[in-house]
């Protein structure tokens, strides 16, 4: 207990034994995020950027259509 009468937190006290981190977890080769080649990172970021640009241009086209008095779903339904 603390001076204020509150319980003291004990790290990992309520975890199942198999989930508790061992004291040497950093030394035993703990699994981290996978390493990626620079080319793969560049390709992923390029795809992300082009998708963002495509989404923004599509949204701008939809917005222009609604400003012209059209409903955004008019193009999908030619019958009106």
N, CA, C and O atoms as a Maestro MAE file, in Angstrom:
{
 s_m_m2io_version
 :::
 2.0.0
}

f_m_ct {
 s_m_title
 :::
 protein
 m_atom[320] {
  # First column is atom index #
  i_m_mmod_type
  r_m_x_coord
  r_m_y_coord
  r_m_z_coord
  i_m_residue_number
  s_m_chain_name
  s_m_pdb_residue_name
  s_m_pdb_atom_name
  i_m_atomic_number
  :::
  1 25 0.830 -1.177 0.000 1 A "UNK " " N  " 7
  2 3 0.000 0.000 0.000 1 A "UNK " " CA " 6
  3 2 0.885 1.255 0.000 1 A "UNK " " C  " 6
  4 15 1.986 1.266 0.550 1 A "UNK " " O  " 8
  5 25 0.368 2.295 -0.630 2 A "UNK " " N  " 7
  6 3 1.090 3.571 -0.635 2 A "UNK " " CA " 6
  7 2 0.760 4.351 0.625 2 A "UNK " " C  " 6
  8 15 -0.055 3.914 1.437 2 A "UNK " " O  " 8
  9 25 1.398 5.514 0.787 3 A "UNK " " N  " 7
  10 3 1.129 6.364 1.946 3 A "UNK " " CA " 6
  11 2 -0.317 6.829 1.971 3 A "UNK " " C  " 6
  12 15 -0.873 7.081 3.040 3 A "UNK " " O  " 8
  13 25 -0.941 6.947 0.772 4 A "UNK " " N  " 7
  14 3 -2.328 7.398 0.676 4 A "UNK " " CA " 6
  15 2 -3.308 6.248 0.853 4 A "UNK " " C  " 6
  16 15 -4.520 6.461 0.814 4 A "UNK " " O  " 8
  17 25 -2.804 5.031 1.047 5 A "UNK " " N  " 7
  18 3 -3.674 3.889 1.259 5 A "UNK " " CA " 6
  19 2 -4.098 3.184 -0.022 5 A "UNK " " C  " 6
  20 15 -4.969 2.314 0.001 5 A "UNK " " O  " 8
  21 25 -3.483 3.560 -1.134 6 A "UNK " " N  " 7
  22 3 -3.823 2.927 -2.414 6 A "UNK " " CA " 6
  23 2 -2.942 1.715 -2.660 6 A "UNK " " C  " 6
  24 15 -1.795 1.680 -2.214 6 A "UNK " " O  " 8
  25 25 -3.468 0.723 -3.365 7 A "UNK " " N  " 7
  26 3 -2.635 -0.454 -3.645 7 A "UNK " " CA " 6
  27 2 -1.522 -0.106 -4.638 7 A "UNK " " C  " 6
  28 15 -1.701 0.742 -5.513 7 A "UNK " " O  " 8
  29 25 -0.403 -0.753 -4.496 8 A "UNK " " N  " 7
  30 3 0.735 -0.559 -5.383 8 A "UNK " " CA " 6
  31 2 0.589 -1.527 -6.551 8 A "UNK " " C  " 6
  32 15 0.314 -2.712 -6.364 8 A "UNK " " O  " 8
  33 25 0.776 -1.010 -7.741 9 A "UNK " " N  " 7
  34 3 0.657 -1.842 -8.938 9 A "UNK " " CA " 6
  35 2 1.911 -2.696 -9.088 9 A "UNK " " C  " 6
  36 15 3.037 -2.209 -8.992 9 A "UNK " " O  " 8
  37 25 1.682 -3.971 -9.324 10 A "UNK " " N  " 7
  38 3 2.774 -4.898 -9.581 10 A "UNK " " CA " 6
  39 2 2.642 -5.334 -11.033 10 A "UNK " " C  " 6
  40 15 1.640 -5.938 -11.418 10 A "UNK " " O  " 8
  41 25 3.651 -5.028 -11.837 11 A "UNK " " N  " 7
  42 3 3.599 -5.348 -13.258 11 A "UNK " " CA " 6
  43 2 3.356 -6.830 -13.483 11 A "UNK " " C  " 6
  44 15 3.965 -7.681 -12.835 11 A "UNK " " O  " 8
  45 25 2.457 -7.124 -14.410 12 A "UNK " " N  " 7
  46 3 2.135 -8.471 -14.872 12 A "UNK " " CA " 6
  47 2 1.673 -9.398 -13.755 12 A "UNK " " C  " 6
  48 15 1.783 -10.616 -13.891 12 A "UNK " " O  " 8
  49 25 1.163 -8.859 -12.662 13 A "UNK " " N  " 7
  50 3 0.739 -9.682 -11.538 13 A "UNK " " CA " 6
  51 2 -0.507 -10.493 -11.878 13 A "UNK " " C  " 6
  52 15 -0.699 -11.572 -11.316 13 A "UNK " " O  " 8
  53 25 -1.362 -10.004 -12.782 14 A "UNK " " N  " 7
  54 3 -2.603 -10.695 -13.088 14 A "UNK " " CA " 6
  55 2 -2.558 -11.461 -14.408 14 A "UNK " " C  " 6
  56 15 -3.597 -11.915 -14.889 14 A "UNK " " O  " 8
  57 25 -1.390 -11.611 -14.994 15 A "UNK " " N  " 7
  58 3 -1.258 -12.350 -16.236 15 A "UNK " " CA " 6
  59 2 -1.073 -13.834 -15.970 15 A "UNK " " C  " 6
  60 15 -0.575 -14.247 -14.923 15 A "UNK " " O  " 8
  61 25 -1.487 -14.617 -16.945 16 A "UNK " " N  " 7
  62 3 -1.221 -16.043 -16.860 16 A "UNK " " CA " 6
  63 2 0.293 -16.252 -16.920 16 A "UNK " " C  " 6
  64 15 0.990 -15.487 -17.585 16 A "UNK " " O  " 8
  65 25 0.803 -17.254 -16.250 17 A "UNK " " N  " 7
  66 3 2.259 -17.445 -16.203 17 A "UNK " " CA " 6
  67 2 2.903 -17.547 -17.580 17 A "UNK " " C  " 6
  68 15 4.013 -17.049 -17.771 17 A "UNK " " O  " 8
  69 25 2.243 -18.173 -18.538 18 A "UNK " " N  " 7
  70 3 2.844 -18.330 -19.868 18 A "UNK " " CA " 6
  71 2 2.886 -17.020 -20.653 18 A "UNK " " C  " 6
  72 15 3.595 -16.925 -21.655 18 A "UNK " " O  " 8
  73 25 2.129 -16.003 -20.207 19 A "UNK " " N  " 7
  74 3 2.128 -14.712 -20.884 19 A "UNK " " CA " 6
  75 2 3.091 -13.711 -20.272 19 A "UNK " " C  " 6
  76 15 3.343 -12.660 -20.861 19 A "UNK " " O  " 8
  77 25 3.617 -14.008 -19.134 20 A "UNK " " N  " 7
  78 3 4.538 -13.091 -18.481 20 A "UNK " " CA " 6
  79 2 5.852 -13.034 -19.245 20 A "UNK " " C  " 6
  80 15 6.368 -14.056 -19.698 20 A "UNK " " O  " 8
  81 25 6.379 -11.837 -19.378 21 A "UNK " " N  " 7
  82 3 7.647 -11.663 -20.079 21 A "UNK " " CA " 6
  83 2 8.776 -12.132 -19.185 21 A "UNK " " C  " 6
  84 15 8.809 -11.852 -17.987 21 A "UNK " " O  " 8
  85 25 9.693 -12.849 -19.795 22 A "UNK " " N  " 7
  86 3 10.847 -13.278 -19.020 22 A "UNK " " CA " 6
  87 2 11.806 -12.104 -18.879 22 A "UNK " " C  " 6
  88 15 11.786 -11.199 -19.713 22 A "UNK " " O  " 8
  89 25 12.637 -12.093 -17.856 23 A "UNK " " N  " 7
  90 3 13.563 -10.976 -17.667 23 A "UNK " " CA " 6
  91 2 14.543 -10.816 -18.822 23 A "UNK " " C  " 6
  92 15 15.081 -9.727 -19.024 23 A "UNK " " O  " 8
  93 25 14.784 -11.876 -19.579 24 A "UNK " " N  " 7
  94 3 15.747 -11.835 -20.676 24 A "UNK " " CA " 6
  95 2 15.054 -11.793 -22.035 24 A "UNK " " C  " 6
  96 15 15.640 -12.233 -23.024 24 A "UNK " " O  " 8
  97 25 13.831 -11.279 -22.117 25 A "UNK " " N  " 7
  98 3 13.079 -11.304 -23.373 25 A "UNK " " CA " 6
  99 2 13.816 -10.582 -24.485 25 A "UNK " " C  " 6
  100 15 13.764 -11.017 -25.635 25 A "UNK " " O  " 8
  101 25 14.496 -9.495 -24.174 26 A "UNK " " N  " 7
  102 3 15.222 -8.763 -25.197 26 A "UNK " " CA " 6
  103 2 16.437 -9.512 -25.707 26 A "UNK " " C  " 6
  104 15 16.853 -9.314 -26.849 26 A "UNK " " O  " 8
  105 25 17.005 -10.365 -24.884 27 A "UNK " " N  " 7
  106 3 18.213 -11.091 -25.254 27 A "UNK " " CA " 6
  107 2 17.928 -12.386 -25.983 27 A "UNK " " C  " 6
  108 15 18.814 -12.914 -26.655 27 A "UNK " " O  " 8
  109 25 16.722 -12.914 -25.872 28 A "UNK " " N  " 7
  110 3 16.421 -14.216 -26.458 28 A "UNK " " CA " 6
  111 2 15.901 -14.112 -27.878 28 A "UNK " " C  " 6
  112 15 15.417 -15.104 -28.423 28 A "UNK " " O  " 8
  113 25 15.987 -12.933 -28.500 29 A "UNK " " N  " 7
  114 3 15.535 -12.792 -29.874 29 A "UNK " " CA " 6
  115 2 14.034 -12.608 -29.967 29 A "UNK " " C  " 6
  116 15 13.376 -13.256 -30.781 29 A "UNK " " O  " 8
  117 25 13.495 -11.744 -29.154 30 A "UNK " " N  " 7
  118 3 12.062 -11.486 -29.189 30 A "UNK " " CA " 6
  119 2 11.658 -11.053 -30.591 30 A "UNK " " C  " 6
  120 15 12.385 -10.322 -31.264 30 A "UNK " " O  " 8
  121 25 10.503 -11.507 -31.012 31 A "UNK " " N  " 7
  122 3 10.023 -11.228 -32.360 31 A "UNK " " CA " 6
  123 2 9.520 -9.795 -32.437 31 A "UNK " " C  " 6
  124 15 8.704 -9.373 -31.617 31 A "UNK " " O  " 8
  125 25 10.001 -9.055 -33.412 32 A "UNK " " N  " 7
  126 3 9.579 -7.680 -33.626 32 A "UNK " " CA " 6
  127 2 8.927 -7.566 -34.996 32 A "UNK " " C  " 6
  128 15 8.649 -8.576 -35.642 32 A "UNK " " O  " 8
  129 25 8.687 -6.356 -35.432 33 A "UNK " " N  " 7
  130 3 8.092 -6.176 -36.750 33 A "UNK " " CA " 6
  131 2 9.046 -6.659 -37.833 33 A "UNK " " C  " 6
  132 15 10.262 -6.544 -37.680 33 A "UNK " " O  " 8
  133 25 8.515 -7.193 -38.917 34 A "UNK " " N  " 7
  134 3 9.397 -7.707 -39.971 34 A "UNK " " CA " 6
  135 2 10.157 -6.569 -40.646 34 A "UNK " " C  " 6
  136 15 9.625 -5.471 -40.805 34 A "UNK " " O  " 8
  137 25 11.377 -6.828 -41.035 35 A "UNK " " N  " 7
  138 3 12.177 -5.850 -41.757 35 A "UNK " " CA " 6
  139 2 11.786 -5.908 -43.221 35 A "UNK " " C  " 6
  140 15 11.610 -6.995 -43.772 35 A "UNK " " O  " 8
  141 25 11.647 -4.757 -43.856 36 A "UNK " " N  " 7
  142 3 11.290 -4.697 -45.268 36 A "UNK " " CA " 6
  143 2 12.439 -4.085 -46.051 36 A "UNK " " C  " 6
  144 15 13.176 -3.230 -45.559 36 A "UNK " " O  " 8
  145 25 12.564 -4.550 -47.274 37 A "UNK " " N  " 7
  146 3 13.576 -3.993 -48.161 37 A "UNK " " CA " 6
  147 2 13.166 -2.569 -48.534 37 A "UNK " " C  " 6
  148 15 11.973 -2.279 -48.617 37 A "UNK " " O  " 8
  149 25 14.130 -1.678 -48.759 38 A "UNK " " N  " 7
  150 3 13.786 -0.303 -49.124 38 A "UNK " " CA " 6
  151 2 12.904 -0.213 -50.369 38 A "UNK " " C  " 6
  152 15 12.039 0.658 -50.454 38 A "UNK " " O  " 8
  153 25 13.117 -1.101 -51.326 39 A "UNK " " N  " 7
  154 3 12.302 -1.103 -52.548 39 A "UNK " " CA " 6
  155 2 10.846 -1.432 -52.233 39 A "UNK " " C  " 6
  156 15 9.932 -0.853 -52.820 39 A "UNK " " O  " 8
  157 25 10.635 -2.359 -51.306 40 A "UNK " " N  " 7
  158 3 9.283 -2.742 -50.931 40 A "UNK " " CA " 6
  159 2 8.584 -1.604 -50.187 40 A "UNK " " C  " 6
  160 15 7.395 -1.362 -50.396 40 A "UNK " " O  " 8
  161 25 9.311 -0.915 -49.331 41 A "UNK " " N  " 7
  162 3 8.738 0.222 -48.617 41 A "UNK " " CA " 6
  163 2 8.363 1.318 -49.608 41 A "UNK " " C  " 6
  164 15 7.289 1.911 -49.502 41 A "UNK " " O  " 8
  165 25 9.247 1.591 -50.576 42 A "UNK " " N  " 7
  166 3 8.969 2.602 -51.585 42 A "UNK " " CA " 6
  167 2 7.726 2.235 -52.386 42 A "UNK " " C  " 6
  168 15 6.892 3.096 -52.667 42 A "UNK " " O  " 8
  169 25 7.597 0.964 -52.756 43 A "UNK " " N  " 7
  170 3 6.439 0.514 -53.520 43 A "UNK " " CA " 6
  171 2 5.148 0.654 -52.704 43 A "UNK " " C  " 6
  172 15 4.128 1.089 -53.238 43 A "UNK " " O  " 8
  173 25 5.185 0.295 -51.429 44 A "UNK " " N  " 7
  174 3 4.008 0.414 -50.572 44 A "UNK " " CA " 6
  175 2 3.592 1.868 -50.388 44 A "UNK " " C  " 6
  176 15 2.408 2.196 -50.468 44 A "UNK " " O  " 8
  177 25 4.570 2.738 -50.143 45 A "UNK " " N  " 7
  178 3 4.253 4.153 -49.956 45 A "UNK " " CA " 6
  179 2 3.745 4.787 -51.244 45 A "UNK " " C  " 6
  180 15 2.872 5.653 -51.208 45 A "UNK " " O  " 8
  181 25 4.283 4.363 -52.374 46 A "UNK " " N  " 7
  182 3 3.821 4.873 -53.661 46 A "UNK " " CA " 6
  183 2 2.374 4.457 -53.917 46 A "UNK " " C  " 6
  184 15 1.567 5.258 -54.389 46 A "UNK " " O  " 8
  185 25 2.053 3.216 -53.608 47 A "UNK " " N  " 7
  186 3 0.679 2.743 -53.772 47 A "UNK " " CA " 6
  187 2 -0.270 3.500 -52.846 47 A "UNK " " C  " 6
  188 15 -1.383 3.845 -53.243 47 A "UNK " " O  " 8
  189 25 0.162 3.755 -51.633 48 A "UNK " " N  " 7
  190 3 -0.646 4.512 -50.674 48 A "UNK " " CA " 6
  191 2 -0.893 5.929 -51.198 48 A "UNK " " C  " 6
  192 15 -2.015 6.433 -51.141 48 A "UNK " " O  " 8
  193 25 0.154 6.557 -51.701 49 A "UNK " " N  " 7
  194 3 0.036 7.927 -52.200 49 A "UNK " " CA " 6
  195 2 -0.866 7.991 -53.428 49 A "UNK " " C  " 6
  196 15 -1.697 8.895 -53.526 49 A "UNK " " O  " 8
  197 25 -0.725 7.060 -54.363 50 A "UNK " " N  " 7
  198 3 -1.576 7.095 -55.560 50 A "UNK " " CA " 6
  199 2 -3.028 6.801 -55.206 50 A "UNK " " C  " 6
  200 15 -3.934 7.364 -55.821 50 A "UNK " " O  " 8
  201 25 -3.267 5.937 -54.233 51 A "UNK " " N  " 7
  202 3 -4.630 5.678 -53.789 51 A "UNK " " CA " 6
  203 2 -5.263 6.896 -53.149 51 A "UNK " " C  " 6
  204 15 -6.447 7.171 -53.344 51 A "UNK " " O  " 8
  205 25 -4.464 7.626 -52.381 52 A "UNK " " N  " 7
  206 3 -4.961 8.861 -51.769 52 A "UNK " " CA " 6
  207 2 -5.309 9.888 -52.838 52 A "UNK " " C  " 6
  208 15 -6.353 10.535 -52.767 52 A "UNK " " O  " 8
  209 25 -4.439 10.035 -53.822 53 A "UNK " " N  " 7
  210 3 -4.710 10.978 -54.915 53 A "UNK " " CA " 6
  211 2 -5.965 10.584 -55.677 53 A "UNK " " C  " 6
  212 15 -6.789 11.436 -56.011 53 A "UNK " " O  " 8
  213 25 -6.112 9.283 -55.954 54 A "UNK " " N  " 7
  214 3 -7.285 8.806 -56.680 54 A "UNK " " CA " 6
  215 2 -8.558 9.083 -55.883 54 A "UNK " " C  " 6
  216 15 -9.563 9.517 -56.445 54 A "UNK " " O  " 8
  217 25 -8.514 8.835 -54.590 55 A "UNK " " N  " 7
  218 3 -9.679 9.096 -53.746 55 A "UNK " " CA " 6
  219 2 -10.043 10.560 -53.696 55 A "UNK " " C  " 6
  220 15 -11.222 10.914 -53.714 55 A "UNK " " O  " 8
  221 25 -9.040 11.411 -53.634 56 A "UNK " " N  " 7
  222 3 -9.310 12.852 -53.604 56 A "UNK " " CA " 6
  223 2 -9.890 13.332 -54.920 56 A "UNK " " C  " 6
  224 15 -10.801 14.160 -54.923 56 A "UNK " " O  " 8
  225 25 -9.380 12.828 -56.043 57 A "UNK " " N  " 7
  226 3 -9.925 13.265 -57.332 57 A "UNK " " CA " 6
  227 2 -11.348 12.742 -57.530 57 A "UNK " " C  " 6
  228 15 -12.192 13.452 -58.076 57 A "UNK " " O  " 8
  229 25 -11.623 11.518 -57.096 58 A "UNK " " N  " 7
  230 3 -12.986 10.987 -57.179 58 A "UNK " " CA " 6
  231 2 -13.936 11.817 -56.315 58 A "UNK " " C  " 6
  232 15 -15.053 12.126 -56.732 58 A "UNK " " O  " 8
  233 25 -13.489 12.172 -55.119 59 A "UNK " " N  " 7
  234 3 -14.329 12.978 -54.237 59 A "UNK " " CA " 6
  235 2 -14.567 14.358 -54.830 59 A "UNK " " C  " 6
  236 15 -15.666 14.897 -54.710 59 A "UNK " " O  " 8
  237 25 -13.552 14.940 -55.472 60 A "UNK " " N  " 7
  238 3 -13.710 16.249 -56.094 60 A "UNK " " CA " 6
  239 2 -14.708 16.172 -57.243 60 A "UNK " " C  " 6
  240 15 -15.527 17.075 -57.416 60 A "UNK " " O  " 8
  241 25 -14.644 15.086 -58.040 61 A "UNK " " N  " 7
  242 3 -15.604 14.922 -59.140 61 A "UNK " " CA " 6
  243 2 -17.020 14.789 -58.607 61 A "UNK " " C  " 6
  244 15 -17.947 15.376 -59.165 61 A "UNK " " O  " 8
  245 25 -17.198 14.037 -57.548 62 A "UNK " " N  " 7
  246 3 -18.523 13.888 -56.949 62 A "UNK " " CA " 6
  247 2 -19.024 15.227 -56.414 62 A "UNK " " C  " 6
  248 15 -20.198 15.565 -56.566 62 A "UNK " " O  " 8
  249 25 -18.140 15.970 -55.797 63 A "UNK " " N  " 7
  250 3 -18.501 17.259 -55.241 63 A "UNK " " CA " 6
  251 2 -18.884 18.235 -56.353 63 A "UNK " " C  " 6
  252 15 -19.839 18.996 -56.199 63 A "UNK " " O  " 8
  253 25 -18.166 18.225 -57.453 64 A "UNK " " N  " 7
  254 3 -18.492 19.088 -58.593 64 A "UNK " " CA " 6
  255 2 -19.859 18.715 -59.167 64 A "UNK " " C  " 6
  256 15 -20.620 19.595 -59.569 64 A "UNK " " O  " 8
  257 25 -20.175 17.429 -59.208 65 A "UNK " " N  " 7
  258 3 -21.471 16.987 -59.715 65 A "UNK " " CA " 6
  259 2 -22.614 17.461 -58.849 65 A "UNK " " C  " 6
  260 15 -23.670 17.824 -59.367 65 A "UNK " " O  " 8
  261 25 -22.427 17.465 -57.540 66 A "UNK " " N  " 7
  262 3 -23.496 17.927 -56.654 66 A "UNK " " CA " 6
  263 2 -23.637 19.438 -56.719 66 A "UNK " " C  " 6
  264 15 -24.729 19.960 -56.495 66 A "UNK " " O  " 8
  265 25 -22.574 20.145 -57.016 67 A "UNK " " N  " 7
  266 3 -22.662 21.594 -57.152 67 A "UNK " " CA " 6
  267 2 -23.399 21.980 -58.430 67 A "UNK " " C  " 6
  268 15 -24.026 23.037 -58.492 67 A "UNK " " O  " 8
  269 25 -23.325 21.128 -59.446 68 A "UNK " " N  " 7
  270 3 -23.987 21.421 -60.718 68 A "UNK " " CA " 6
  271 2 -25.465 21.053 -60.670 68 A "UNK " " C  " 6
  272 15 -26.162 21.201 -61.674 68 A "UNK " " O  " 8
  273 25 -25.956 20.581 -59.540 69 A "UNK " " N  " 7
  274 3 -27.369 20.262 -59.398 69 A "UNK " " CA " 6
  275 2 -27.681 18.788 -59.580 69 A "UNK " " C  " 6
  276 15 -28.844 18.393 -59.497 69 A "UNK " " O  " 8
  277 25 -26.671 17.966 -59.827 70 A "UNK " " N  " 7
  278 3 -26.876 16.530 -59.976 70 A "UNK " " CA " 6
  279 2 -26.760 15.854 -58.616 70 A "UNK " " C  " 6
  280 15 -26.084 16.352 -57.716 70 A "UNK " " O  " 8
  281 25 -27.416 14.736 -58.485 71 A "UNK " " N  " 7
  282 3 -27.205 13.927 -57.302 71 A "UNK " " CA " 6
  283 2 -26.052 12.983 -57.609 71 A "UNK " " C  " 6
  284 15 -25.917 12.556 -58.756 71 A "UNK " " O  " 8
  285 25 -25.221 12.642 -56.641 72 A "UNK " " N  " 7
  286 3 -24.066 11.781 -56.893 72 A "UNK " " CA " 6
  287 2 -24.465 10.405 -57.436 72 A "UNK " " C  " 6
  288 15 -23.664 9.773 -58.126 72 A "UNK " " O  " 8
  289 25 -25.673 9.925 -57.147 73 A "UNK " " N  " 7
  290 3 -26.066 8.604 -57.613 73 A "UNK " " CA " 6
  291 2 -26.813 8.649 -58.944 73 A "UNK " " C  " 6
  292 15 -27.266 7.602 -59.406 73 A "UNK " " O  " 8
  293 25 -26.963 9.811 -59.581 74 A "UNK " " N  " 7
  294 3 -27.631 9.901 -60.878 74 A "UNK " " CA " 6
  295 2 -26.884 9.130 -61.946 74 A "UNK " " C  " 6
  296 15 -27.513 8.556 -62.836 74 A "UNK " " O  " 8
  297 25 -25.566 9.098 -61.887 75 A "UNK " " N  " 7
  298 3 -24.789 8.393 -62.893 75 A "UNK " " CA " 6
  299 2 -24.994 6.907 -62.787 75 A "UNK " " C  " 6
  300 15 -24.872 6.201 -63.788 75 A "UNK " " O  " 8
  301 25 -25.300 6.407 -61.616 76 A "UNK " " N  " 7
  302 3 -25.494 4.961 -61.429 76 A "UNK " " CA " 6
  303 2 -26.877 4.527 -61.896 76 A "UNK " " C  " 6
  304 15 -27.061 3.350 -62.204 76 A "UNK " " O  " 8
  305 25 -27.852 5.421 -61.962 77 A "UNK " " N  " 7
  306 3 -29.208 5.071 -62.283 77 A "UNK " " CA " 6
  307 2 -29.695 5.903 -63.469 77 A "UNK " " C  " 6
  308 15 -30.257 6.981 -63.272 77 A "UNK " " O  " 8
  309 25 -29.488 5.415 -64.714 78 A "UNK " " N  " 7
  310 3 -29.849 6.211 -65.880 78 A "UNK " " CA " 6
  311 2 -31.360 6.405 -66.019 78 A "UNK " " C  " 6
  312 15 -31.796 7.320 -66.717 78 A "UNK " " O  " 8
  313 25 -32.163 5.565 -65.370 79 A "UNK " " N  " 7
  314 3 -33.616 5.672 -65.501 79 A "UNK " " CA " 6
  315 2 -34.147 6.900 -64.739 79 A "UNK " " C  " 6
  316 15 -35.276 7.336 -64.968 79 A "UNK " " O  " 8
  317 25 -33.338 7.443 -63.847 80 A "UNK " " N  " 7
  318 3 -33.730 8.669 -63.216 80 A "UNK " " CA " 6
  319 2 -34.172 8.548 -61.839 80 A "UNK " " C  " 6
  320 15 -34.528 9.547 -61.215 80 A "UNK " " O  " 8
  :::
 }
 m_bond[319] {
  # First column is bond index #
  i_m_from
  i_m_to
  i_m_order
  :::
  1 1 2 1
  2 2 3 1
  3 3 4 2
  4 3 5 1
  5 5 6 1
  6 6 7 1
  7 7 8 2
  8 7 9 1
  9 9 10 1
  10 10 11 1
  11 11 12 2
  12 11 13 1
  13 13 14 1
  14 14 15 1
  15 15 16 2
  16 15 17 1
  17 17 18 1
  18 18 19 1
  19 19 20 2
  20 19 21 1
  21 21 22 1
  22 22 23 1
  23 23 24 2
  24 23 25 1
  25 25 26 1
  26 26 27 1
  27 27 28 2
  28 27 29 1
  29 29 30 1
  30 30 31 1
  31 31 32 2
  32 31 33 1
  33 33 34 1
  34 34 35 1
  35 35 36 2
  36 35 37 1
  37 37 38 1
  38 38 39 1
  39 39 40 2
  40 39 41 1
  41 41 42 1
  42 42 43 1
  43 43 44 2
  44 43 45 1
  45 45 46 1
  46 46 47 1
  47 47 48 2
  48 47 49 1
  49 49 50 1
  50 50 51 1
  51 51 52 2
  52 51 53 1
  53 53 54 1
  54 54 55 1
  55 55 56 2
  56 55 57 1
  57 57 58 1
  58 58 59 1
  59 59 60 2
  60 59 61 1
  61 61 62 1
  62 62 63 1
  63 63 64 2
  64 63 65 1
  65 65 66 1
  66 66 67 1
  67 67 68 2
  68 67 69 1
  69 69 70 1
  70 70 71 1
  71 71 72 2
  72 71 73 1
  73 73 74 1
  74 74 75 1
  75 75 76 2
  76 75 77 1
  77 77 78 1
  78 78 79 1
  79 79 80 2
  80 79 81 1
  81 81 82 1
  82 82 83 1
  83 83 84 2
  84 83 85 1
  85 85 86 1
  86 86 87 1
  87 87 88 2
  88 87 89 1
  89 89 90 1
  90 90 91 1
  91 91 92 2
  92 91 93 1
  93 93 94 1
  94 94 95 1
  95 95 96 2
  96 95 97 1
  97 97 98 1
  98 98 99 1
  99 99 100 2
  100 99 101 1
  101 101 102 1
  102 102 103 1
  103 103 104 2
  104 103 105 1
  105 105 106 1
  106 106 107 1
  107 107 108 2
  108 107 109 1
  109 109 110 1
  110 110 111 1
  111 111 112 2
  112 111 113 1
  113 113 114 1
  114 114 115 1
  115 115 116 2
  116 115 117 1
  117 117 118 1
  118 118 119 1
  119 119 120 2
  120 119 121 1
  121 121 122 1
  122 122 123 1
  123 123 124 2
  124 123 125 1
  125 125 126 1
  126 126 127 1
  127 127 128 2
  128 127 129 1
  129 129 130 1
  130 130 131 1
  131 131 132 2
  132 131 133 1
  133 133 134 1
  134 134 135 1
  135 135 136 2
  136 135 137 1
  137 137 138 1
  138 138 139 1
  139 139 140 2
  140 139 141 1
  141 141 142 1
  142 142 143 1
  143 143 144 2
  144 143 145 1
  145 145 146 1
  146 146 147 1
  147 147 148 2
  148 147 149 1
  149 149 150 1
  150 150 151 1
  151 151 152 2
  152 151 153 1
  153 153 154 1
  154 154 155 1
  155 155 156 2
  156 155 157 1
  157 157 158 1
  158 158 159 1
  159 159 160 2
  160 159 161 1
  161 161 162 1
  162 162 163 1
  163 163 164 2
  164 163 165 1
  165 165 166 1
  166 166 167 1
  167 167 168 2
  168 167 169 1
  169 169 170 1
  170 170 171 1
  171 171 172 2
  172 171 173 1
  173 173 174 1
  174 174 175 1
  175 175 176 2
  176 175 177 1
  177 177 178 1
  178 178 179 1
  179 179 180 2
  180 179 181 1
  181 181 182 1
  182 182 183 1
  183 183 184 2
  184 183 185 1
  185 185 186 1
  186 186 187 1
  187 187 188 2
  188 187 189 1
  189 189 190 1
  190 190 191 1
  191 191 192 2
  192 191 193 1
  193 193 194 1
  194 194 195 1
  195 195 196 2
  196 195 197 1
  197 197 198 1
  198 198 199 1
  199 199 200 2
  200 199 201 1
  201 201 202 1
  202 202 203 1
  203 203 204 2
  204 203 205 1
  205 205 206 1
  206 206 207 1
  207 207 208 2
  208 207 209 1
  209 209 210 1
  210 210 211 1
  211 211 212 2
  212 211 213 1
  213 213 214 1
  214 214 215 1
  215 215 216 2
  216 215 217 1
  217 217 218 1
  218 218 219 1
  219 219 220 2
  220 219 221 1
  221 221 222 1
  222 222 223 1
  223 223 224 2
  224 223 225 1
  225 225 226 1
  226 226 227 1
  227 227 228 2
  228 227 229 1
  229 229 230 1
  230 230 231 1
  231 231 232 2
  232 231 233 1
  233 233 234 1
  234 234 235 1
  235 235 236 2
  236 235 237 1
  237 237 238 1
  238 238 239 1
  239 239 240 2
  240 239 241 1
  241 241 242 1
  242 242 243 1
  243 243 244 2
  244 243 245 1
  245 245 246 1
  246 246 247 1
  247 247 248 2
  248 247 249 1
  249 249 250 1
  250 250 251 1
  251 251 252 2
  252 251 253 1
  253 253 254 1
  254 254 255 1
  255 255 256 2
  256 255 257 1
  257 257 258 1
  258 258 259 1
  259 259 260 2
  260 259 261 1
  261 261 262 1
  262 262 263 1
  263 263 264 2
  264 263 265 1
  265 265 266 1
  266 266 267 1
  267 267 268 2
  268 267 269 1
  269 269 270 1
  270 270 271 1
  271 271 272 2
  272 271 273 1
  273 273 274 1
  274 274 275 1
  275 275 276 2
  276 275 277 1
  277 277 278 1
  278 278 279 1
  279 279 280 2
  280 279 281 1
  281 281 282 1
  282 282 283 1
  283 283 284 2
  284 283 285 1
  285 285 286 1
  286 286 287 1
  287 287 288 2
  288 287 289 1
  289 289 290 1
  290 290 291 1
  291 291 292 2
  292 291 293 1
  293 293 294 1
  294 294 295 1
  295 295 296 2
  296 295 297 1
  297 297 298 1
  298 298 299 1
  299 299 300 2
  300 299 301 1
  301 301 302 1
  302 302 303 1
  303 303 304 2
  304 303 305 1
  305 305 306 1
  306 306 307 1
  307 307 308 2
  308 307 309 1
  309 309 310 1
  310 310 311 1
  311 311 312 2
  312 311 313 1
  313 313 314 1
  314 314 315 1
  315 315 316 2
  316 315 317 1
  317 317 318 1
  318 318 319 1
  319 319 320 2
  :::
 }
}
